Amino acid sequence: MSLLALIFGLLTDSLLAAIVGLVGSRRRIGFGWAFLLSVVFTPLIGLIVTLCTPKLPNKERKWGCFGALVGFVVAVIIVVLVLVLMPEWYEQLRLWIDSLR
């Protein structure tokens, strides 16, 4: 597993979480909480929870400043932790993969 693959995975996950957030913006959960759920768990779980919430009347949008801010901060913290802890984690993962061969 290369650093490029990890970065690609994180960017893809963030993009999918943002799409789930956009779906959540037209529902009671709002963009921020839908985005946060998608980042913390997976975009699939976030989408399921988002689709289970009722739609907002009159096609309104609910962005949820607090939820979006929390979601953004959590996403940044996750990316920073992965990048800081990457050398040790990458070496352990490489050794584990080599032991499977």
Sequence and secondary structure as in RCSB ss.txt:
>XXXX:A:sequence
MSLLALIFGLLTDSLLAAIVGLVGSRRRIGFGWAFLLSVVFTPLIGLIVTLCTPKLPNKERKWGCFGALVGFVVA
VIIVVLVLVLMPEWYEQLRLWIDSLR
>XXXX:A:secstr
  HHHHHHHHHHHHHHHHHHHHHHTTBTTHHHHHHHHHHHS HHHHHHHHHHS B GGG     HHHHHHHHHHH
HHHHHHHHHHHHHHHHHHHHHHHHH 
